[in-house]
Amino acid sequence: MHARRTRRQQGGFTLVEMAVVLVIIGVILGAVMIGRDVQRNAEYNRIKQKFVDQWVVAYNSYHQRYGAPVGDNQAAPQLMVNGARFTTGFSGGNMAGATEPALICSGTDPLPTATGFARQREGAQGADLRDMMRRAGITLPPGRGEGKEDRYAYLDTNGNPQEIRVCFGWNKPGSFHGSGNSMIITGLTPDLARALDQMIDGQADAANGAFRQYGIATRPTTAAGGATSAQAIGAEWGGNNTGSFTAGVTDDETFGTATDDDQVMTLVANYKMNQ
């Protein structure tokens, strides 16, 4: 009797016990994954509310106080961002062939390079975004701190640091990424770009609405007969989080070469201002 009790006490887990353990492990892993998604979505919401939206407010405040967009010539307003530097391409009232003025940005750092994005910052004296806003008495978003209000740091899906940067510019009529006065946002991972587009426009559409992918026209679709045309309504944002920072992946259906610890590729967004 004693020997039988000893053998029972020394026995392993039963199948039922093993199944319960596996279920518990699965629940824990699922909770961890859900928690990561919730945390990431919360960060995306913070980026929109605490950074992007606040720069929209700053832009609108400047326009309200001066009656002209950032960098415009108030004595002879062009009603366009950096209109004071707009000198070429206007003929017979048609601005489609205009040379777009340089972007109004903060600081002297060069803008990040990205597929389809070749705009340069305005380097003339007095054309600094931060200085313009401060002279107008406008409170800037906190951004990354004093002197870095135009930037926001966050972590991509691989846990690597990324930096958003905002500038303002004017796009000529017919631009697929949106014409008129816009906020140009660099440093967005594909996931973040889609999330912001969904929050701003109600749909993640890279070629339609106020929030679009910059350089969308460089990603043509092939029509019947082999002809190509610019991306139509419903276009996906280029790339995905499998593309590494240096991969240059622009097709949303192509898997990139990024490993789990690579810095994720980034895109440029064009956010059309309402004035």
Secondary structure, 3 states (H helix, E strand, C coil): CHHHHHHHHCCCCCHHHHHHHHHHHHHHHHHHHHHHHHHHHHHHHHHHHHHHHHHHHHHHHHHHHHCCCCCCCCCCCCCCCCHHHCCCCCECCECCCCCCCCEECCCCCCCCCECCECCCECCCCCCCHHHHHHHCCCCCCCCCCCCCCCEEEEECCCCCEEEEEEEEEEECCCCCCCCEEEEEEEEECHHHHHHHHHHHHCCCCCCCCCEEECCHHHCCEECHHHCEECCCCCCCCCCCCCCECCCCCCCCCCCCCCCCCCCECCEEEEEECCC
